[in-house]
Every structure is written in C-alpha cells, then in structure tokens.
Amino acid sequence: MINSVSYPNQTRNYCIFDESRLKTNLDEIKESLENPKSEAEVLEDLYSLNLMLDNGKQGIDSLYPTLSKYNNTKSPNIQTFLAGIYRKIKVPDAFGPLCVMLIQNAINPPKDCPFDPNEEIGGAILDYLA
C-alpha cells in the first residue's frame, strides 16, 4: 500500500482504500482537495465523495468548483472517479471537461493502465445526453 491506497494492477482494475482514513465531512474533503499532499489523498477524497453519493448525500454538487481543478488531469484513476461523480451529480459545467478527457485519452492513451478510463468517461457522457 502506498499512502493507504493500493493502486490498480494487472490482476485488479480498481483501487483498494484504507476505509479508516476516509473523510465524512464535505468541508474537510473540500479543504483536502484544494491542498492535496498526493494523488493518493485525492483518490481517497474522491472515493469518499462517491460513497457519499451512493448513500444519498446531498450538496456534493456544490463542490464542483473544487473538483474542476482536476478536469485536466492525466491520471486515469482520478479521471475515472471524476467521471463517476460527475455522472451522479450532473453539473452542466462538467459535460465539456468529460468530452475533453475522452478526446485527450483517445489521442494519448494512458500508459501502463490496467483499465480503460474511457469506459467510465464515455458512460458519464452518455448519461448527460440521456
């Protein structure tokens, strides 16, 4: 484990998180996303937000200005979590960045990535169009 996140590998196409480190307060997550110490911390925060959305937490859409800081990331892990979150909150401003991520990955596919982030990105775009 690196910083409490075990990254995807050739036998597992998803991250594993130390659940005891996950944040449950939106203000704390916002602060952390604005000043992250590592990609692992960003992933922990995005995973926390995703779990909160699955549990019906309201108000996560208000974090879009903070989340948008990561719209131009090259990290397939962050892209996948962002796309999943955007798919659930459907903030209109996120549609364009999702399209950019998809095009960016088509032109320069992520290297050494055991999964295709475009599956989640494309799914989020389709949900926006539905």
C-alpha positions as CSV (number, residue, x, y, z in Angstrom):
1,M,0.0,0.0,0.0
2,I,1.2,3.5,-0.9
3,N,-0.3,6.2,1.3
4,S,-3.2,3.9,2.2
5,V,-4.2,3.3,-1.4
6,S,-3.4,0.2,-3.3
7,Y,-3.5,1.1,-7.0
8,P,-4.9,-1.0,-9.8
9,N,-2.5,-3.6,-11.2
10,Q,-2.6,-6.3,-13.9
11,T,-4.8,-8.6,-11.8
12,R,-7.1,-5.9,-10.3
13,N,-8.6,-3.0,-12.2
14,Y,-9.6,-0.9,-9.2
15,C,-8.1,0.8,-6.2
16,I,-8.3,-0.5,-2.6
17,F,-8.6,2.0,0.2
18,D,-7.9,2.0,3.9
19,E,-11.5,2.7,4.9
20,S,-10.4,4.1,8.3
21,R,-8.7,7.0,6.6
22,L,-11.8,8.1,4.6
23,K,-13.3,11.5,5.4
24,T,-17.0,12.0,6.0
25,N,-17.2,15.8,6.2
26,L,-17.7,17.8,3.0
27,D,-15.8,20.8,4.3
28,E,-12.8,18.6,5.2
29,I,-12.9,16.9,1.8
30,K,-13.0,20.3,0.1
31,E,-10.0,21.6,2.0
32,S,-8.1,18.4,1.3
33,L,-8.9,18.5,-2.4
34,E,-7.8,22.2,-2.6
35,N,-4.5,21.3,-1.0
36,P,-3.7,17.7,-1.6
37,K,-0.4,16.1,-0.4
38,S,-0.5,13.3,-3.0
39,E,-2.6,11.6,-5.7
40,A,-3.5,9.0,-3.1
41,E,-5.1,11.7,-1.0
42,V,-7.1,13.0,-3.9
43,L,-8.3,9.4,-4.7
44,E,-9.3,8.9,-1.1
45,D,-11.3,12.1,-1.2
46,L,-13.0,11.2,-4.5
47,Y,-13.7,7.7,-3.3
48,S,-15.3,9.2,-0.1
49,L,-17.5,11.5,-2.2
50,N,-18.5,8.6,-4.4
51,L,-19.6,6.6,-1.4
52,M,-21.5,9.6,0.0
53,L,-23.4,10.0,-3.3
54,D,-24.2,6.3,-3.2
55,N,-25.7,6.8,0.2
56,G,-27.8,9.8,-0.9
57,K,-25.7,12.6,0.5
58,Q,-26.9,16.0,-0.8
59,G,-24.8,19.1,-1.6
60,I,-21.9,17.4,-3.3
61,D,-22.7,19.2,-6.5
62,S,-21.6,22.4,-4.7
63,L,-18.0,21.0,-4.7
64,Y,-17.8,21.2,-8.5
65,P,-15.6,24.3,-8.5
66,T,-13.1,22.4,-6.3
67,L,-13.5,19.2,-8.3
68,S,-13.0,21.1,-11.6
69,K,-9.4,21.7,-10.5
70,Y,-8.7,18.1,-11.6
71,N,-10.5,18.3,-15.0
72,N,-7.3,18.4,-16.9
73,T,-5.6,15.5,-15.1
74,K,-3.7,12.8,-16.9
75,S,-4.3,10.3,-14.1
76,P,-6.6,7.6,-15.3
77,N,-7.5,6.9,-11.6
78,I,-8.6,10.5,-11.0
79,Q,-10.4,10.7,-14.3
80,T,-12.4,7.6,-13.6
81,F,-13.5,8.8,-10.2
82,L,-14.3,12.3,-11.5
83,A,-16.4,10.8,-14.3
84,G,-18.3,8.6,-11.9
85,I,-19.0,11.6,-9.6
86,Y,-20.0,13.9,-12.5
87,R,-22.3,11.1,-13.8
88,K,-24.1,11.2,-10.4
89,I,-24.2,15.0,-9.8
90,K,-24.8,16.0,-13.4
91,V,-23.5,19.5,-13.0
92,P,-23.9,21.0,-16.5
93,D,-20.4,22.6,-16.5
94,A,-18.8,19.1,-16.2
95,F,-20.0,17.9,-19.6
96,G,-17.3,19.8,-21.6
97,P,-14.4,18.6,-19.4
98,L,-15.7,15.0,-19.8
99,C,-15.6,15.3,-23.6
100,V,-12.1,16.8,-23.3
101,M,-10.9,13.9,-21.2
102,L,-12.3,11.4,-23.7
103,I,-10.6,13.1,-26.6
104,Q,-7.4,13.6,-24.7
105,N,-7.3,9.9,-23.9
106,A,-8.1,8.9,-27.5
107,I,-5.1,11.0,-28.7
108,N,-2.7,10.0,-25.9
109,P,-4.0,6.8,-24.3
110,P,-2.9,6.3,-20.7
111,K,0.2,4.1,-20.5
112,D,0.6,1.1,-18.2
113,C,-3.0,1.4,-17.1
114,P,-4.7,-2.0,-16.4
115,F,-8.2,-0.5,-17.2
116,D,-9.8,1.9,-19.7
117,P,-10.9,5.1,-18.0
118,N,-12.8,6.0,-21.2
119,E,-15.4,3.4,-20.2
120,E,-16.5,5.5,-17.2
121,I,-15.9,8.8,-19.0
122,G,-18.0,7.7,-22.0
123,G,-20.7,6.3,-19.7
124,A,-20.9,9.7,-17.9
125,I,-21.2,11.5,-21.2
126,L,-24.0,9.2,-22.3
127,D,-25.8,9.8,-19.0
128,Y,-25.6,13.5,-19.7
129,L,-27.0,13.1,-23.1
130,A,-29.9,10.8,-22.0
